[in-house]
Amino acid sequence: MVGTLTVFEAVKSCGDQVRCVVYASSGAVLGAIDEEAARPLPDDAPRLPGTLYSVFKAANEQCARLYWQEEGIRSVGLRPPVVYGVGRDKGLTAGTTLAIKAALLGQACQIGFSGPANAEYADDVARCFVACALKAPAGAPVCNMLGEVLTVEDMIGVIEELFPSARGTISCLPQRNAMVNEVSDAGLQALIGPFRPVNYREGARRTAEHFRSLLAEGRLCE
């Protein structure tokens, strides 16, 4: 949160040199799964953060709103779901990426959670960030992001199809992903134009090919 405030203060000191701040909030600000809530959740659904991480992300959204109201700084907050792809190698949800790399290298891997997950390919997420920055809308909107909702167990099945030799070497912990997966990205689609994120099968294939190229170049760290 301190880092985000530092960015906004830097933009404030730059005057009109920066058109818009696009920052990463998190789908976790919407809280854990609530079977009673209507689906899919819109951008303005109540924030119900259940961890310190998500509390700080929710605070960033409110800070961005105040920087618009008080300083006229435009911003867009995006709520990435479970992001996977080359370069996404830190944090609990990075396990879905690390499993692909492990399968390529013939190593075992355990993903730190199970159950349904809203998964989105890193390239698609990056394109959304760039598109929002170029749009630079007035205000401080915050938008949900939606990839493909599938279970971690299904992801493992896809990886095993890509790497048959990895069958049985990838597992997941019984702890379920607590984030709300059924969200609406209508606000984001309206802001930057209609788009369709790649499905997990295609995203995993592209990730595997990217890792394979890095391995051939001697640039893949084990």
C-alpha positions in Angstrom: 0.0 0.0 0.0 2.9 2.4 0.8 4.3 1.6 -2.7 1.0 2.5 -4.4 0.8 5.8 -2.4 4.3 6.6 -3.5 3.4 6.1 -7.1 0.4 8.4 -6.8 2.4 11.0 -5.0 5.0 10.8 -7.8 2.3 11.4 -10.4 1.0 14.3 -8.4 4.4 15.9 -8.4 4.6 15.4 -12.2 1.7 17.6 -13.0 0.2 16.8 -16.4 3.1 14.6 -17.6 1.3 11.3 -16.6 -2.2 10.8 -18.2 -3.3 7.8 -16.1 -2.2 5.3 -13.4 -3.2 1.7 -14.0 -2.5 -0.4 -10.9 -3.2 -4.0 -9.8 -5.8 -4.5 -7.2 -7.0 -8.1 -6.7 -10.1 -10.2 -7.1 -9.5 -11.0 -3.4 -11.1 -7.7 -2.4 -14.5 -9.2 -3.0 -13.9 -11.7 -0.3 -14.3 -15.5 -0.1 -16.9 -17.6 -1.7 -20.4 -16.7 -0.6 -23.0 -19.2 -1.8 -25.8 -16.7 -1.0 -24.5 -13.9 -3.2 -25.8 -13.3 -6.7 -23.5 -14.3 -9.6 -21.6 -13.0 -11.4 -20.4 -10.2 -9.1 -20.2 -6.8 -10.7 -17.4 -4.3 -10.3 -19.3 -2.4 -7.6 -20.1 -5.5 -5.4 -19.4 -4.9 -1.7 -15.7 -5.3 -0.9 -15.4 -8.0 1.8 -11.6 -8.6 2.1 -10.8 -11.5 4.3 -7.0 -11.2 4.5 -4.5 -8.5 5.3 -3.4 -8.7 1.6 -6.9 -8.0 0.3 -7.5 -5.3 3.0 -4.5 -3.4 1.6 -5.7 -3.9 -2.0 -9.1 -2.6 -1.1 -7.4 0.4 0.6 -5.5 1.1 -2.6 -8.8 1.3 -4.5 -10.1 3.9 -2.0 -6.9 5.9 -2.1 -7.1 6.0 -5.9 -10.7 7.4 -5.6 -9.5 10.1 -3.3 -6.5 11.1 -5.6 -9.1 11.6 -8.4 -11.4 13.6 -6.2 -8.8 15.7 -4.6 -6.0 15.9 -7.2 -7.7 15.0 -10.5 -5.4 12.0 -11.1 -7.0 9.5 -13.4 -6.5 5.8 -12.6 -7.9 2.4 -13.4 -7.7 -0.4 -10.9 -7.7 -3.9 -12.3 -8.5 -7.0 -10.3 -6.4 -9.8 -11.7 -7.6 -13.4 -10.9 -5.2 -16.4 -10.9 -2.7 -15.2 -13.5 -0.5 -17.8 -15.2 2.3 -17.6 -17.8 6.0 -17.1 -18.0 7.2 -14.6 -15.5 4.3 -15.3 -13.1 6.5 -17.2 -10.6 5.9 -15.7 -7.2 3.1 -16.1 -4.7 0.5 -18.8 -3.9 -1.3 -18.7 -7.3 2.0 -19.0 -9.2 1.8 -22.7 -8.7 -0.2 -23.1 -11.8 2.7 -21.7 -13.8 5.4 -23.5 -11.9 3.7 -26.8 -12.5 4.1 -26.3 -16.3 7.8 -25.6 -15.9 8.2 -28.5 -13.6 6.5 -30.8 -16.1 8.9 -29.7 -18.8 11.9 -30.3 -16.6 10.7 -33.7 -15.4 10.3 -32.5 -11.8 7.5 -33.0 -9.3 5.3 -30.0 -8.3 2.6 -29.4 -5.8 0.2 -26.5 -6.4 -0.8 -24.8 -3.1 -4.5 -24.9 -3.5 -7.3 -26.8 -5.3 -10.9 -26.4 -6.5 -12.3 -23.8 -8.9 -10.2 -20.9 -10.0 -10.7 -17.9 -12.3 -7.5 -18.3 -14.4 -6.2 -15.7 -16.9 -3.2 -15.9 -19.2 -0.5 -13.3 -18.4 -0.4 -11.9 -22.0 -4.1 -11.2 -21.8 -3.7 -9.4 -18.5 -0.9 -7.3 -19.8 -2.9 -6.2 -22.8 -5.7 -5.1 -20.5 -3.3 -3.0 -18.5 -1.9 -1.3 -21.6 -5.3 -0.7 -23.1 -6.6 0.9 -19.9 -3.5 3.2 -19.7 -4.1 4.3 -23.3 -7.8 4.9 -22.7 -7.1 7.0 -19.5 -10.7 7.4 -18.6 -11.8 10.2 -16.3 -12.3 9.1 -12.7 -10.9 6.1 -10.8 -12.9 3.0 -12.0 -12.0 -0.4 -10.7 -12.7 -3.4 -13.0 -13.0 -7.1 -12.4 -11.0 -9.4 -14.7 -12.3 -12.7 -16.1 -10.4 -15.5 -17.7 -11.7 -19.1 -17.7 -13.1 -20.7 -14.5 -12.0 -24.3 -14.1 -10.6 -26.4 -11.3 -7.0 -26.8 -10.4 -7.5 -30.5 -11.0 -8.6 -29.8 -14.6 -5.5 -27.6 -15.0 -3.3 -30.5 -13.9 -5.1 -32.7 -16.5 -4.3 -30.2 -19.3 -0.6 -30.1 -18.2 -0.5 -33.9 -18.2 -1.9 -33.9 -21.8 0.9 -31.5 -22.8 3.5 -33.6 -21.0 2.4 -37.2 -20.7 5.6 -38.1 -18.9 4.5 -35.8 -16.0 1.4 -37.8 -15.3 1.2 -38.4 -11.5 4.0 -36.0 -10.7 1.8 -32.9 -10.2 -0.5 -32.6 -7.3 -2.4 -29.9 -5.3 -3.1 -29.3 -1.7 -6.7 -29.8 -0.5 -6.9 -26.2 0.6 -9.4 -24.6 -1.8 -9.0 -21.3 -3.6 -11.1 -18.9 -1.5 -11.5 -16.1 -4.0 -14.8 -15.5 -5.7 -14.4 -16.8 -9.3 -17.8 -15.9 -10.8 -17.3 -12.2 -11.6 -18.5 -9.9 -14.4 -15.9 -8.2 -16.5 -18.6 -6.1 -18.3 -17.0 -2.9 -17.0 -13.6 -3.7 -18.4 -15.1 -4.8 -21.8 -17.0 -1.5 -22.0 -13.9 0.5 -21.2 -11.4 -1.1 -23.6 -13.7 -2.8 -26.1 -14.8 -6.4 -26.5 -12.2 -9.1 -26.2 -12.0 -12.8 -25.5 -9.2 -14.1 -23.2 -7.6 -17.4 -24.4 -8.8 -20.5 -22.6 -6.5 -22.4 -20.2 -5.6 -25.1 -22.7 -4.3 -22.6 -25.2 -2.6 -20.5 -22.6 -0.9 -23.5 -21.0 0.3 -24.6 -24.5 1.8 -21.1 -25.1 3.4 -21.1 -21.7 4.9 -24.5 -22.3 6.3 -23.4 -25.7 7.8 -20.3 -24.2 9.4 -22.3 -21.4 10.7 -24.8 -24.0 12.3 -21.9 -26.0 14.0 -20.5 -22.9 15.3 -24.0 -22.0 16.8 -24.4 -25.5 18.5 -21.0 -25.1 19.9 -21.9 -21.7 17.8 -19.2 -20.0 15.4 -21.3 -18.0 16.3 -21.4 -14.3 15.3 -24.6 -12.4 
